[in-house]
């Protein structure tokens, strides 16, 4: 069983930065495909960024050039550095881990960007 705990969300003004973290338990982090998704009120959950177990990166067009995803396998931790935040980035951000054909989600952390 994999447990994911996100942290780092909060309230920030437009143009500001936040760094999200996702700590994973279970000892399989290095073999996993991991990523961040977000869900704004009244909208479907959408992909923000992913990084495969081989290091391949994927970003949503809306965050390219502003967000950076990274992973530290030694610490079993996933990060999302978010710069130049916009009000439309406001959402609950969820960590996702896919390993051995199983899909795991964290409880989410709220990011609110004020204009």
C-alpha positions as CSV (number, residue, x, y, z in Angstrom):
1,X,0.0,0.0,0.0
2,X,1.3,3.4,-1.0
3,X,0.4,6.5,1.1
4,X,1.0,10.0,-0.2
5,X,1.1,13.2,1.8
6,X,1.2,16.6,0.1
7,X,2.3,19.8,1.6
8,X,3.3,23.3,0.6
9,X,0.0,24.8,-0.6
10,X,-1.3,28.1,0.6
11,X,-2.4,31.6,-0.4
12,X,-0.2,33.7,-2.6
13,X,-0.5,36.8,-4.7
14,X,-0.4,36.6,-8.5
15,X,3.2,36.5,-9.7
16,X,4.3,34.7,-6.6
17,X,5.8,31.2,-6.1
18,X,5.0,28.1,-4.1
19,X,6.7,24.7,-3.8
20,X,4.6,21.7,-3.3
21,X,6.0,18.4,-1.9
22,X,4.6,14.9,-1.9
23,X,6.1,12.3,0.4
24,X,5.5,8.7,-0.5
25,X,5.6,5.7,1.7
26,X,5.8,2.1,0.6
27,X,9.3,1.8,-0.8
28,X,8.4,1.7,-4.5
29,X,8.8,5.3,-5.4
30,X,11.8,4.8,-7.6
31,X,9.9,2.4,-9.9
32,X,6.8,4.7,-10.2
33,X,5.5,7.1,-12.7
34,X,4.6,10.1,-10.7
35,X,2.9,13.4,-11.3
36,X,0.7,16.3,-10.1
37,X,-2.9,17.0,-11.1
38,X,-5.2,19.8,-10.1
39,X,-8.9,20.3,-9.7
40,X,-10.5,23.7,-9.6
41,X,-14.1,24.2,-8.3
42,X,-16.6,23.0,-10.9
43,X,-14.0,21.6,-13.2
44,X,-12.6,18.2,-13.9
45,X,-9.2,17.1,-12.6
46,X,-6.5,17.9,-15.0
47,X,-2.9,17.0,-15.5
48,X,-0.3,19.5,-14.5
49,X,3.0,17.7,-14.9
50,X,4.4,14.1,-14.7
51,X,7.8,12.5,-14.5
52,X,8.3,8.9,-15.5
53,X,10.6,6.4,-13.7
54,X,13.2,7.1,-16.4
55,X,13.0,10.9,-15.9
56,X,10.8,11.8,-18.9
57,X,8.9,15.0,-18.2
58,X,5.4,16.1,-19.3
59,X,3.8,19.4,-18.7
60,X,0.4,20.9,-19.4
61,X,0.7,23.7,-21.9
62,X,-0.8,26.1,-19.4
63,X,2.1,25.7,-17.0
64,X,5.1,25.3,-19.3
65,X,7.8,27.7,-18.5
66,X,6.4,28.5,-15.1
67,X,6.2,25.1,-13.2
68,X,9.0,22.6,-12.7
69,X,8.4,19.0,-11.6
70,X,11.2,17.0,-10.0
71,X,11.6,13.9,-7.9
72,X,14.1,12.7,-5.3
73,X,14.0,8.9,-5.2
74,X,16.3,8.7,-2.2
75,X,13.8,10.7,-0.2
76,X,10.7,9.2,-1.9
77,X,9.5,12.7,-2.6
78,X,8.0,14.5,-5.5
79,X,8.1,18.3,-5.9
80,X,6.4,20.9,-7.9
81,X,8.0,24.4,-8.1
82,X,5.4,26.9,-9.2
83,X,6.5,30.3,-10.3
84,X,4.7,33.3,-11.8
85,X,1.4,32.0,-10.4
86,X,-1.8,33.2,-11.9
87,X,-5.3,33.3,-10.4
88,X,-6.3,30.5,-12.9
89,X,-3.8,28.3,-11.1
90,X,-6.1,28.2,-8.1
91,X,-7.1,24.6,-7.4
92,X,-6.5,21.6,-5.1
93,X,-3.3,20.0,-6.2
94,X,-3.1,16.2,-6.0
95,X,0.0,14.0,-6.1
96,X,-0.4,10.8,-8.2
97,X,1.7,7.6,-8.2
98,X,1.3,4.8,-10.7
99,X,3.3,1.6,-10.0
100,X,2.7,-2.1,-10.7
101,X,-0.5,-1.1,-12.6
102,X,-2.0,0.5,-9.4
103,X,-3.0,4.1,-9.2
104,X,-2.6,6.1,-5.9
105,X,-3.7,9.6,-5.0
106,X,-2.9,12.0,-2.2
107,X,-5.6,13.9,-0.3
108,X,-4.6,17.2,-2.0
109,X,-3.3,20.6,-1.0
110,X,-5.1,23.8,-1.7
111,X,-3.4,26.5,-3.8
112,X,-5.1,29.9,-4.0
113,X,-3.7,32.7,-6.1
114,X,-5.2,36.2,-5.5
115,X,-5.2,38.8,-8.2
